[in-house]
Amino acid sequence: MEKYKKEWTGKKHLGAILFPFIAFIILNIEIFIKIKMNRGAL
């Protein structure tokens, strides 16, 4: 268990950083699409 503790901690921190970043990008893409739809471009 102790052997893999560092590896698990690193992956946990990576997920904590990537999850909000990916959610932020998806939100911005959806807002951009809605703006285009409202202007009649899509």
PyMOL Python script that loads the backbone (N, CA, C, O; Angstrom):
from pymol import cmd

cmd.read_pdbstr("""\
ATOM      1  N   MET A   1       0.828  -1.200   0.000  1.00  0.00           N
ATOM      2  CA  MET A   1       0.000   0.000   0.000  1.00  0.00           C
ATOM      3  C   MET A   1       0.867   1.255   0.000  1.00  0.00           C
ATOM      4  O   MET A   1       0.629   2.194  -0.760  1.00  0.00           O
ATOM      5  N   GLU A   2       1.868   1.251   0.862  1.00  0.00           N
ATOM      6  CA  GLU A   2       2.753   2.422   0.948  1.00  0.00           C
ATOM      7  C   GLU A   2       3.516   2.635  -0.367  1.00  0.00           C
ATOM      8  O   GLU A   2       3.882   3.754  -0.725  1.00  0.00           O
ATOM      9  N   LYS A   3       3.737   1.529  -1.062  1.00  0.00           N
ATOM     10  CA  LYS A   3       4.509   1.574  -2.305  1.00  0.00           C
ATOM     11  C   LYS A   3       3.829   2.459  -3.354  1.00  0.00           C
ATOM     12  O   LYS A   3       4.500   3.177  -4.095  1.00  0.00           O
ATOM     13  N   TYR A   4       2.498   2.405  -3.413  1.00  0.00           N
ATOM     14  CA  TYR A   4       1.764   3.132  -4.455  1.00  0.00           C
ATOM     15  C   TYR A   4       1.160   4.439  -3.953  1.00  0.00           C
ATOM     16  O   TYR A   4       0.418   5.102  -4.678  1.00  0.00           O
ATOM     17  N   LYS A   5       1.474   4.810  -2.715  1.00  0.00           N
ATOM     18  CA  LYS A   5       0.859   6.004  -2.120  1.00  0.00           C
ATOM     19  C   LYS A   5       1.217   7.270  -2.911  1.00  0.00           C
ATOM     20  O   LYS A   5       0.345   8.094  -3.188  1.00  0.00           O
ATOM     21  N   LYS A   6       2.489   7.425  -3.272  1.00  0.00           N
ATOM     22  CA  LYS A   6       2.903   8.617  -4.032  1.00  0.00           C
ATOM     23  C   LYS A   6       2.231   8.669  -5.394  1.00  0.00           C
ATOM     24  O   LYS A   6       1.794   9.733  -5.833  1.00  0.00           O
ATOM     25  N   GLU A   7       2.146   7.535  -6.056  1.00  0.00           N
ATOM     26  CA  GLU A   7       1.534   7.483  -7.394  1.00  0.00           C
ATOM     27  C   GLU A   7       0.054   7.872  -7.317  1.00  0.00           C
ATOM     28  O   GLU A   7      -0.432   8.636  -8.151  1.00  0.00           O
ATOM     29  N   TRP A   8      -0.654   7.352  -6.324  1.00  0.00           N
ATOM     30  CA  TRP A   8      -2.083   7.650  -6.170  1.00  0.00           C
ATOM     31  C   TRP A   8      -2.294   9.120  -5.845  1.00  0.00           C
ATOM     32  O   TRP A   8      -3.198   9.750  -6.394  1.00  0.00           O
ATOM     33  N   THR A   9      -1.471   9.675  -4.959  1.00  0.00           N
ATOM     34  CA  THR A   9      -1.600  11.087  -4.577  1.00  0.00           C
ATOM     35  C   THR A   9      -1.401  11.978  -5.798  1.00  0.00           C
ATOM     36  O   THR A   9      -2.120  12.962  -5.968  1.00  0.00           O
ATOM     37  N   GLY A  10      -0.442  11.645  -6.640  1.00  0.00           N
ATOM     38  CA  GLY A  10      -0.198  12.436  -7.845  1.00  0.00           C
ATOM     39  C   GLY A  10      -1.382  12.411  -8.784  1.00  0.00           C
ATOM     40  O   GLY A  10      -1.752  13.444  -9.343  1.00  0.00           O
ATOM     41  N   LYS A  11      -1.981  11.252  -8.966  1.00  0.00           N
ATOM     42  CA  LYS A  11      -3.132  11.145  -9.858  1.00  0.00           C
ATOM     43  C   LYS A  11      -4.337  11.873  -9.277  1.00  0.00           C
ATOM     44  O   LYS A  11      -5.124  12.464 -10.017  1.00  0.00           O
ATOM     45  N   LYS A  12      -4.485  11.835  -7.961  1.00  0.00           N
ATOM     46  CA  LYS A  12      -5.608  12.510  -7.319  1.00  0.00           C
ATOM     47  C   LYS A  12      -5.495  14.020  -7.518  1.00  0.00           C
ATOM     48  O   LYS A  12      -6.492  14.689  -7.789  1.00  0.00           O
ATOM     49  N   HIS A  13      -4.293  14.552  -7.385  1.00  0.00           N
ATOM     50  CA  HIS A  13      -4.093  15.987  -7.582  1.00  0.00           C
ATOM     51  C   HIS A  13      -4.302  16.372  -9.044  1.00  0.00           C
ATOM     52  O   HIS A  13      -4.847  17.437  -9.334  1.00  0.00           O
ATOM     53  N   LEU A  14      -3.876  15.522  -9.952  1.00  0.00           N
ATOM     54  CA  LEU A  14      -4.058  15.791 -11.377  1.00  0.00           C
ATOM     55  C   LEU A  14      -5.542  15.866 -11.712  1.00  0.00           C
ATOM     56  O   LEU A  14      -5.964  16.754 -12.452  1.00  0.00           O
ATOM     57  N   GLY A  15      -6.336  14.948 -11.176  1.00  0.00           N
ATOM     58  CA  GLY A  15      -7.775  14.968 -11.405  1.00  0.00           C
ATOM     59  C   GLY A  15      -8.428  16.209 -10.814  1.00  0.00           C
ATOM     60  O   GLY A  15      -9.349  16.771 -11.408  1.00  0.00           O
ATOM     61  N   ALA A  16      -7.955  16.640  -9.646  1.00  0.00           N
ATOM     62  CA  ALA A  16      -8.506  17.824  -8.999  1.00  0.00           C
ATOM     63  C   ALA A  16      -8.204  19.078  -9.817  1.00  0.00           C
ATOM     64  O   ALA A  16      -8.968  20.042  -9.769  1.00  0.00           O
ATOM     65  N   ILE A  17      -7.131  19.077 -10.546  1.00  0.00           N
ATOM     66  CA  ILE A  17      -6.777  20.231 -11.382  1.00  0.00           C
ATOM     67  C   ILE A  17      -7.509  20.165 -12.722  1.00  0.00           C
ATOM     68  O   ILE A  17      -8.022  21.178 -13.196  1.00  0.00           O
ATOM     69  N   LEU A  18      -7.562  18.987 -13.331  1.00  0.00           N
ATOM     70  CA  LEU A  18      -8.138  18.862 -14.672  1.00  0.00           C
ATOM     71  C   LEU A  18      -9.660  18.981 -14.687  1.00  0.00           C
ATOM     72  O   LEU A  18     -10.217  19.537 -15.633  1.00  0.00           O
ATOM     73  N   PHE A  19     -10.342  18.475 -13.668  1.00  0.00           N
ATOM     74  CA  PHE A  19     -11.806  18.473 -13.688  1.00  0.00           C
ATOM     75  C   PHE A  19     -12.399  19.876 -13.818  1.00  0.00           C
ATOM     76  O   PHE A  19     -13.224  20.087 -14.707  1.00  0.00           O
ATOM     77  N   PRO A  20     -12.022  20.851 -12.977  1.00  0.00           N
ATOM     78  CA  PRO A  20     -12.602  22.190 -13.145  1.00  0.00           C
ATOM     79  C   PRO A  20     -12.160  22.858 -14.452  1.00  0.00           C
ATOM     80  O   PRO A  20     -12.917  23.628 -15.043  1.00  0.00           O
ATOM     81  N   PHE A  21     -10.939  22.563 -14.899  1.00  0.00           N
ATOM     82  CA  PHE A  21     -10.437  23.157 -16.133  1.00  0.00           C
ATOM     83  C   PHE A  21     -11.255  22.684 -17.329  1.00  0.00           C
ATOM     84  O   PHE A  21     -11.633  23.486 -18.183  1.00  0.00           O
ATOM     85  N   ILE A  22     -11.527  21.382 -17.390  1.00  0.00           N
ATOM     86  CA  ILE A  22     -12.320  20.830 -18.492  1.00  0.00           C
ATOM     87  C   ILE A  22     -13.757  21.339 -18.429  1.00  0.00           C
ATOM     88  O   ILE A  22     -14.351  21.654 -19.460  1.00  0.00           O
ATOM     89  N   ALA A  23     -14.319  21.420 -17.218  1.00  0.00           N
ATOM     90  CA  ALA A  23     -15.683  21.938 -17.064  1.00  0.00           C
ATOM     91  C   ALA A  23     -15.761  23.388 -17.530  1.00  0.00           C
ATOM     92  O   ALA A  23     -16.739  23.779 -18.167  1.00  0.00           O
ATOM     93  N   PHE A  24     -14.747  24.186 -17.220  1.00  0.00           N
ATOM     94  CA  PHE A  24     -14.701  25.594 -17.640  1.00  0.00           C
ATOM     95  C   PHE A  24     -14.656  25.705 -19.164  1.00  0.00           C
ATOM     96  O   PHE A  24     -15.341  26.551 -19.740  1.00  0.00           O
ATOM     97  N   ILE A  25     -13.867  24.873 -19.813  1.00  0.00           N
ATOM     98  CA  ILE A  25     -13.758  24.907 -21.275  1.00  0.00           C
ATOM     99  C   ILE A  25     -15.087  24.510 -21.919  1.00  0.00           C
ATOM    100  O   ILE A  25     -15.528  25.150 -22.873  1.00  0.00           O
ATOM    101  N   ILE A  26     -15.723  23.463 -21.406  1.00  0.00           N
ATOM    102  CA  ILE A  26     -17.007  23.022 -21.964  1.00  0.00           C
ATOM    103  C   ILE A  26     -18.063  24.105 -21.797  1.00  0.00           C
ATOM    104  O   ILE A  26     -18.844  24.352 -22.716  1.00  0.00           O
ATOM    105  N   LEU A  27     -18.097  24.754 -20.639  1.00  0.00           N
ATOM    106  CA  LEU A  27     -19.044  25.841 -20.399  1.00  0.00           C
ATOM    107  C   LEU A  27     -18.835  26.974 -21.404  1.00  0.00           C
ATOM    108  O   LEU A  27     -19.805  27.496 -21.954  1.00  0.00           O
ATOM    109  N   ASN A  28     -17.599  27.355 -21.646  1.00  0.00           N
ATOM    110  CA  ASN A  28     -17.315  28.432 -22.597  1.00  0.00           C
ATOM    111  C   ASN A  28     -17.716  28.049 -24.016  1.00  0.00           C
ATOM    112  O   ASN A  28     -18.219  28.892 -24.760  1.00  0.00           O
ATOM    113  N   ILE A  29     -17.506  26.806 -24.401  1.00  0.00           N
ATOM    114  CA  ILE A  29     -17.909  26.356 -25.732  1.00  0.00           C
ATOM    115  C   ILE A  29     -19.427  26.438 -25.881  1.00  0.00           C
ATOM    116  O   ILE A  29     -19.931  26.880 -26.914  1.00  0.00           O
ATOM    117  N   GLU A  30     -20.157  26.009 -24.839  1.00  0.00           N
ATOM    118  CA  GLU A  30     -21.621  26.069 -24.898  1.00  0.00           C
ATOM    119  C   GLU A  30     -22.126  27.501 -24.960  1.00  0.00           C
ATOM    120  O   GLU A  30     -23.071  27.791 -25.693  1.00  0.00           O
ATOM    121  N   ILE A  31     -21.512  28.397 -24.204  1.00  0.00           N
ATOM    122  CA  ILE A  31     -21.907  29.808 -24.249  1.00  0.00           C
ATOM    123  C   ILE A  31     -21.643  30.384 -25.640  1.00  0.00           C
ATOM    124  O   ILE A  31     -22.467  31.126 -26.173  1.00  0.00           O
ATOM    125  N   PHE A  32     -20.494  30.041 -26.224  1.00  0.00           N
ATOM    126  CA  PHE A  32     -20.151  30.520 -27.561  1.00  0.00           C
ATOM    127  C   PHE A  32     -21.179  30.040 -28.586  1.00  0.00           C
ATOM    128  O   PHE A  32     -21.601  30.807 -29.451  1.00  0.00           O
ATOM    129  N   ILE A  33     -21.582  28.770 -28.488  1.00  0.00           N
ATOM    130  CA  ILE A  33     -22.580  28.226 -29.412  1.00  0.00           C
ATOM    131  C   ILE A  33     -23.914  28.942 -29.245  1.00  0.00           C
ATOM    132  O   ILE A  33     -24.573  29.259 -30.235  1.00  0.00           O
ATOM    133  N   LYS A  34     -24.323  29.201 -27.990  1.00  0.00           N
ATOM    134  CA  LYS A  34     -25.585  29.912 -27.750  1.00  0.00           C
ATOM    135  C   LYS A  34     -25.545  31.336 -28.313  1.00  0.00           C
ATOM    136  O   LYS A  34     -26.540  31.818 -28.855  1.00  0.00           O
ATOM    137  N   ILE A  35     -24.410  32.001 -28.187  1.00  0.00           N
ATOM    138  CA  ILE A  35     -24.278  33.354 -28.762  1.00  0.00           C
ATOM    139  C   ILE A  35     -24.445  33.295 -30.271  1.00  0.00           C
ATOM    140  O   ILE A  35     -25.135  34.131 -30.856  1.00  0.00           O
ATOM    141  N   LYS A  36     -23.816  32.309 -30.903  1.00  0.00           N
ATOM    142  CA  LYS A  36     -23.949  32.154 -32.355  1.00  0.00           C
ATOM    143  C   LYS A  36     -25.395  31.866 -32.752  1.00  0.00           C
ATOM    144  O   LYS A  36     -25.879  32.385 -33.758  1.00  0.00           O
ATOM    145  N   MET A  37     -26.088  31.037 -31.960  1.00  0.00           N
ATOM    146  CA  MET A  37     -27.481  30.700 -32.260  1.00  0.00           C
ATOM    147  C   MET A  37     -28.373  31.948 -32.147  1.00  0.00           C
ATOM    148  O   MET A  37     -29.258  32.156 -32.976  1.00  0.00           O
ATOM    149  N   ASN A  38     -28.140  32.762 -31.132  1.00  0.00           N
ATOM    150  CA  ASN A  38     -28.944  33.961 -30.934  1.00  0.00           C
ATOM    151  C   ASN A  38     -28.734  34.988 -32.043  1.00  0.00           C
ATOM    152  O   ASN A  38     -29.647  35.737 -32.391  1.00  0.00           O
ATOM    153  N   ARG A  39     -27.524  35.015 -32.590  1.00  0.00           N
ATOM    154  CA  ARG A  39     -27.242  35.953 -33.689  1.00  0.00           C
ATOM    155  C   ARG A  39     -27.734  35.418 -35.037  1.00  0.00           C
ATOM    156  O   ARG A  39     -27.729  36.141 -36.034  1.00  0.00           O
ATOM    157  N   GLY A  40     -28.154  34.168 -35.065  1.00  0.00           N
ATOM    158  CA  GLY A  40     -28.662  33.592 -36.302  1.00  0.00           C
ATOM    159  C   GLY A  40     -27.588  32.989 -37.177  1.00  0.00           C
ATOM    160  O   GLY A  40     -27.841  32.656 -38.335  1.00  0.00           O
ATOM    161  N   ALA A  41     -26.407  32.846 -36.643  1.00  0.00           N
ATOM    162  CA  ALA A  41     -25.311  32.287 -37.435  1.00  0.00           C
ATOM    163  C   ALA A  41     -25.408  30.758 -37.516  1.00  0.00           C
ATOM    164  O   ALA A  41     -24.880  30.146 -38.444  1.00  0.00           O
ATOM    165  N   LEU A  42     -26.075  30.158 -36.551  1.00  0.00           N
ATOM    166  CA  LEU A  42     -26.197  28.683 -36.573  1.00  0.00           C
ATOM    167  C   LEU A  42     -27.650  28.287 -36.741  1.00  0.00           C
ATOM    168  O   LEU A  42     -27.965  27.097 -36.783  1.00  0.00           O
TER     169      LEU A  42
END
""", "prot")
cmd.dss("prot")
cmd.show_as("cartoon", "prot")
cmd.util.cbc("prot")
cmd.orient("prot")
